[in-house]
Amino acid sequence: MELDFVQQRQQAHLLIDVLPEKKLFAVHNLLEVLVEPLSRSLAMAPVEEEELTPETVATIKRSGDQLDRGESVSHEEILREFVR
């Protein structure tokens, strides 16, 4: 029986966890080559956290309030606007 994607990913993680250090280095290099450059850059990028300004916090709150009142535009409406 063939494994599905999630099972394959989980099994790969388990196999990596038990690799000896010397083989882990080789697998790491192989994975870097296999992963497309943008995905690799995103995966390796440091997490940058910025403090929210009071203006941004107010904008986020207004947006949430609009959603609560049902004042939103559906995905379908936006698509119709651009597909015309």
C-alpha positions, 0 to 999 in steps of 0.5 A: 500500500502506498503512503500518502503525502502526510505519511511520507513526510512524517516517515521522512522526519522520523528517518532524519531523526535517527540518522547518524551525524555524518549522513545527516550532513549529506541529506541536508545538502541533498535537500538544499539542492532539491528545494527550489531557491525561493522556498529554501530562502523563505525557510532559512530566513530569520523571523523578524517581528515588528512592533505594531504602531498604534495606527496599525492596531487601530486599523486592525480593530476597525477591520475586525469590527467591519467583519463583525458587522458583515461589512466585507467583500466576498472572494467571489465579488473580488474575482468578478471585479477583476475578471470583467 
